[in-house]
């Protein structure tokens, strides 16, 4: 997959100059690698956005036209604005013929509808969405295809079973790592609903009736005071002072 981009040399260095360049619709970039010195360039944002949409952008060889001179380059890093997600800077590396490049190649899956494991309710569990490969510059794959046809539940797709492009080798060589699996469906049991508690009688704020033979609520403090007052009066009445005996009148002689 080869794309074309046009670039122009730039001399802007300060933050203000770079922001002014972006405001005009250009993205600052740097070209490095090879025998030539590093070069500061700018690229039209509108044209760049047409190829940024591809997942394989960072593994795509690009014909970069710099003021009429074309070089084969590959994007190595791209920075985005924190809030707007717009590209604000790109690093390009020169690609020499016959050289090897280490790249992250996207993985795609085909024949999902013909996969017996998925038909019977299995789930495709993707362990690696990209695989790091060492590739020849002239033979960089756009993606790595994995065929899911005839795979049953429990199948494990390892790198040894994946067909890779010619002269492309995984950088991980010490183990046969897993790329994806066909996992059994996970059944989540719904928890049982707890039994509702039956509220006791009188729970709504009503006073429960007194049992047979029992008095209802205790008297209030005012009632107690009144009863005590009455008892005090009765007691006072019972303890009246005894009557004085009548004095005897002396008869006159």
Beta strands, then each sheet from edge to edge (+ up, - down):
strand 1: 2-9
strand 2: 26-32
strand 3: 39-44
strand 4: 61-66
strand 5: 69-80
strand 6: 87-94
strand 7: 100-110
strand 8: 123-126
strand 9: 130-136
strand 10: 144-147
strand 11: 156-158
strand 12: 169-170
strand 13: 178-183
sheet 1: 1+ 3- 2+ 6+ 5- 4+ 1+
sheet 2: 10+ 7+ 9- 12+
sheet 3: 8+ 13- 11+
end
